[in-house]
C-alpha cells in the first residue's frame, strides 16, 4: 500500500511539481493550497505532511498547522517536514516541533531523501 503525503503550499507550481514527483515515486498525494485544521488532517490519514511556512491567503501559517498537529493526540505521530525560504528555518522548525525541514529552493533528490527518512 502506497504511503500518503499531504502537501500544503500556496504556490500552485510547487504543488504541481511535487504531485508529479511523488506520484512518480509511488506515493499517494493530497494537495492543498490553503491551511487545514488538524482535525481535518486526521480524517485524511496522511503518513507525512509537507508544509510551507507561509501560506498566503490562509488564516494559519505552516507553523500554526505544525503546532496543532504536534499537540493533537491523533496526529502527533505524523512526521511533519517544513519547507521554506525563511533564513531561520531550523529555529522555526524546532519551535513548532517539526520532524525535519528543508530550505527552498530544494533539490528533488534531497526532498525525496528527507521524506523517505521520515517514513522509515
Backbone as a ProteinNet text record, in pm:
[ID]
protein_1_A
[PRIMARY]
XXXXXXXXXXXXXXXXXXXXXXXXXXXXXXXXXXXXXXXXXXXXXXXXXXXXXXXXXXXXXXXXXXXXXXXXXXXXXXXXXXXXXXXXXXXXXXXXXXXXXXXXXXXXXXXXXXXXXXXX
[TERTIARY]
84.6	0	88.7	59.6	140.3	121.8	229.3	224.4	159.6	87.5	17.3	90.9	114.9	180.5	79.7	61.1	-19.9	76.3	56.7	143	57.5	98.9	26.7	122.7	90.4	171.8	81.5	100	16.6	63.9	179.6	235.5	189.6	100.4	44.2	150.4	254.2	360.8	436.2	463.7	531.9	442.6	314.2	221.5	216.9	208.5	201.8	329.5	444.7	572.3	584.4	553	564.8	464.2	347.2	248.4	305.7	365.5	425.3	540.5	630.9	749.4	710.9	621.2	585.9	500.1	409.8	333.3	424.7	520.3	616.9	703.9	716.9	796.4	711.3	583.1	497.6	414.8	406.8	329	189.9	93.8	-36	-16.1	-75.2	-52.2	-185.1	-192.3	-305.6	-248.2	-307.2	-257.3	-356.5	-302.9	-387.1	-309.2	-374.3	-309.6	-358.9	-434.1	-479.5	-451.2	-446.9	-421.7	-539.5	-509.2	-611.1	-604.7	-717.5	-724.8	-669.3	-608.3	-553.2	-661.5	-782.5	-891.4	-924.3	-919.9	-945.7	-830.4	-709.1	-592.9	-603.2	-655.3	-675.5	-764.4	-866.9	-958.8	-887	-790.5	-717	-618.7	-576.7	-482.3	-351.3	-285.2	-157.2	-49.6	46.4	160.9	267.7	263.8	358.9	296	335.8	284.8	403.4	396.8	494.2	425.1	483.5	420	509.7	456.6	523.8	501.7	597.8	583.1	481.1	492.1	398.4	297.6	170	62.2	-24.9	10.1	-56.5	-205.6	-286.4	-430.5	-499.1	-422.6	-480.8	-475.9	-571.8	-573.7	-460.8	-400.4	-294.7	-168.3	-56.1	72.3	104.1	207.5	253.9	297.1	352.2	394	272.4	164.2	40.7	-10.9	-11.7	-60.2	29.9	160.5	255.8	232.8	217.7	192.4	64.3	-41.2	-167.4	-148.3	-77.4	-55.7	23.8	124.9	212.9	152.6	43.8	-23	-153.6	-192.7	-314	-278.6	-343.9	-313.8	-327.5	-414.3	-437.2	-335.3	-262	-170.1	-26	1.5	137.1	242.5	201.9	295.8	326.8	246.8	264.8	385.3	484.5	600.9	560.8	620.8	598	732.8	738.5	856.8	815.9	881.4	859.9	950.6	901.5	989	958.1	1066.5	1050.5	1182.1	1171.7	1290.7	1328.9	1261.6	1293.8	1439.2	1510.2	1652.8	1676.8	1583.5	1599.6	1509.3	1502.3	1410.5	1436.3	1562.1	1592	1530.2	1531.1	1471.3	1319.2	1262.6	1117.7	1071.4	1143.9	1107.2	1115.8	1218.1	1232.4	1120	1081.6	977.8	841.8	812.2	681.2	692	811	836.1	822.3	857.5	859.3	965.1	943	1036.9	1158.9	1142.4	1252.3	1217.3	1313.4	1289.9	1384.4	1345.3	1428.6	1409.5	1520.5	1517.2	1481.9	1401.2	1373.6	1483.1	1529.2	1495.8	1561.7	1495.2	1546.9	1565	1652.7	1669.3	1568.8	1514	1413.2	1468.6	1591.8	1651	1665.7	1702.4	1716.9	1581.4	1478	1344.3	1295.1	1314.4	1274.1	1348.1	1476	1554	1499.9	1462.4	1404.4	1274.2	1191.3	1063.8	1086	1172.1	1199.5	1253.4	1341.9	1399.5	1290.3	1198.8	1092.9	993.4	976.9	880.4	940.7	1073.5	1135.9	1128.9
-118.4	0	124.2	217.6	338.4	430.6	495.2	595.8	722.7	794.2	915.8	1039	1132.5	1258.1	1370.4	1450.4	1571.7	1688.2	1765	1879.8	2005.4	2101.1	2227.2	2340	2410.1	2521.5	2609.6	2740.1	2831.7	2847.9	2794.1	2806.1	2688	2716.2	2609.1	2537.7	2610.3	2547.4	2443.9	2478	2382.6	2262.6	2286.8	2175.8	2082.3	2139.5	2058.4	1976.3	2040.2	1970.5	1856.8	1885.9	1783.8	1670.8	1703	1600	1500	1550.2	1464.1	1382.5	1450.3	1383.4	1270.9	1299.6	1198.5	1086.8	1118.8	1011.5	920.9	980.8	901.4	814.6	854.2	778.3	677.5	665.1	563.1	605.6	734.5	784.3	828.5	820	884.2	1028.8	1122.9	1264.2	1336.1	1415.3	1504.1	1645.5	1734	1870.7	1970.3	2074.9	2184.1	2314.8	2416.7	2547.5	2641.4	2587	2663.2	2582	2651.2	2582.5	2492.8	2385.4	2290.6	2274.1	2245.1	2218.1	2078.8	2062	1931.8	1824.4	1859.3	1761.2	1711.8	1801.1	1760.9	1676.9	1712.6	1634.7	1492.3	1477.2	1344.5	1258.4	1317.1	1245.1	1198.4	1275.5	1241.5	1126	1101.4	995	998.6	1114.4	1115.5	1042.4	986.4	925.2	1028.7	1141	1250.1	1377.8	1492.5	1622.2	1711.1	1770.2	1869.7	2005	2099.1	2228	2343.3	2434.4	2561.8	2644.7	2727.6	2810	2921.2	2988.5	3097.4	3049.6	3056.3	3014.3	3137.4	3210.4	3336.8	3313.4	3399.8	3391.2	3295.6	3233.4	3139.5	3198.6	3161.4	3215.4	3162.3	3050	2989.7	2974.6	2982.7	2956.5	2807.3	2765.6	2628.8	2599.2	2698.9	2684.2	2656.8	2730.9	2709.1	2566.2	2522.1	2387.7	2282.8	2303.9	2210.2	2198.3	2311.6	2310.5	2234.2	2257.1	2185.3	2034.9	1996.4	1853.7	1789.1	1858	1800.6	1803.5	1877.6	1878.4	1798.7	1746.5	1668	1519.9	1453.4	1312.8	1222.2	1258.8	1175	1198	1309.3	1341.7	1366	1362.9	1396.7	1299.1	1177.6	1077.6	1097.4	1179.3	1200.7	1292.7	1247	1332.8	1458	1569.1	1696.9	1749.7	1782.8	1847.1	1986.5	2088.3	2225.4	2251.5	2326.5	2371.4	2517.5	2595.5	2740	2804.8	2930.5	3010.6	3097.1	3079	3155.1	3129.5	3234.1	3219	3146.6	3149.6	3083.6	2960	2885.2	2771.2	2667.2	2645.5	2546.3	2586.8	2716.2	2766	2754.8	2789.3	2781.1	2635.8	2544	2401.9	2348.9	2388.1	2343.1	2397.6	2522	2585.3	2517.4	2466.1	2401.3	2249	2198.5	2055.1	1976.7	2042.4	1971.4	1862.3	1754.5	1643.4	1670.1	1757.2	1790.7	1920.4	1971.4	2090.6	2086.6	2159	2170	2309.7	2372.8	2510.3	2514.4	2612.8	2641.8	2735	2724.1	2619.7	2488.8	2379.1	2248.7	2161.4	2064.1	1964.7	1853.8	1802.6	1696.5	1573.2	1533.6	1415.3	1435.6	1556.5	1587.1	1579.7	1634.4	1629.2	1485	1407.6	1266.4	1192	1221.3	1156.6	1193.4	1321.6	1363.8	1286.8	1276.2	1207.2	1059.4	995.5	852.5	830.4	918.7	906	916.7	1012.3	1030.7	915.7	851.4	741.8	606.2	601.1	471.7	439.5
0	0	0	-86.9	-100.8	19.3	59.3	165.5	109.6	195.6	155.7	207.8	117.7	150.9	134.5	239.6	232.3	214.8	108.4	80.7	85.1	170.3	182.6	145.6	37.2	-11.8	-96.3	-87.6	-164.7	-309.5	-343	-477.5	-562.9	-659.4	-742	-825	-868	-946.5	-863.3	-738.2	-649.8	-623.8	-598.2	-575.5	-695.4	-814.6	-935.7	-954	-933.2	-948.6	-846.6	-720.1	-616.5	-636.2	-687	-716.9	-816.9	-922.1	-1024.8	-967.2	-896.1	-841	-745.6	-653.6	-553.6	-612.7	-704.3	-768.3	-849.7	-920.9	-997.8	-907	-780.1	-683.2	-605.3	-642.7	-582.9	-463.5	-436.8	-323.3	-367.6	-275.4	-292.5	-248	-318.5	-287.7	-269.1	-162.1	-137.5	-135.6	-214.4	-225.8	-167.9	-105.3	-58	-70.2	-122.4	-128.9	-18.7	75.2	191.8	318.1	430.2	557	593.1	664.8	707.9	858.6	918.2	1061.6	1090.6	1205.8	1243.8	1244.2	1287.3	1289.6	1148.3	1050.3	912.1	858.7	895.8	853.2	908.2	1027.6	1086.6	997.2	940.7	852	724.7	678.8	556.2	576.9	698.8	733.6	655	648.8	576.4	657.1	586.6	652.9	684.5	613	632.9	578.6	637.3	593.5	556.9	437.1	394	399.4	474	497.7	460	380.8	359.5	485.9	521.2	641.5	618.4	504.4	473.7	371.2	407.8	318.7	294.1	190	159.1	136.1	199.5	183.2	278.3	366.5	462.7	602.3	685.9	822	910.5	870.8	952	870	939.3	876.1	888.2	818.5	833.9	975.9	1042	1182	1270.5	1247.2	1323.7	1304.5	1179.4	1148.7	1213.3	1203.2	1263	1414	1480.6	1625.7	1657.9	1578.6	1600.9	1585.1	1479.5	1455.4	1567.4	1616.5	1717.6	1858.5	1877.7	2008	2006.7	1890.9	1876.9	1895.6	1985.9	2016.1	1893.4	1800.6	1682.5	1571.2	1577.1	1467.4	1511.5	1640.4	1685.1	1634.1	1596.4	1544	1395.6	1326.3	1182.9	1160.4	1084.8	1059	980.8	1019.4	952.6	904.5	776.7	719.9	675.4	731.6	686.5	567.7	469.7	362.2	335.5	324.6	315.3	276.4	235.6	206.8	327.3	440	560.8	599.8	637.8	670.6	802.6	893.5	1023.8	1033.9	927.2	918.8	1026.9	1063	1167.7	1301.2	1332.3	1456.5	1451	1337.9	1319.9	1333.8	1270	1275.8	1418.5	1490.5	1628.9	1716.3	1693.9	1775.7	1760.5	1641.5	1622.9	1627.7	1662.1	1676.8	1546.7	1434.6	1306.2	1313.6	1242.5	1243.3	1156.9	1058.2	969.7	897.3	822.2	741.1	622	519	400.2	342.4	309.9	260.1	112	76.5	-63.9	-114.2	-233.2	-328.7	-287.8	-312.7	-273.6	-397	-384.6	-489.7	-467.9	-576	-567.3	-496.1	-530.7	-467.3	-317	-275.5	-133.3	-62.2	-124.4	-65.7	-55.5	-160.9	-157	-46.7	-28.6	76.8	214.6	234.9	361.8	390.1	288.6	304.2	335.8	260	285.6	427	470.9	605.3	711.8	696.2	795.2	794.1	680	670.3	707.3	725.6	757.2	904.7
[MASK]
++++++++++++++++++++++++++++++++++++++++++++++++++++++++++++++++++++++++++++++++++++++++++++++++++++++++++++++++++++++++

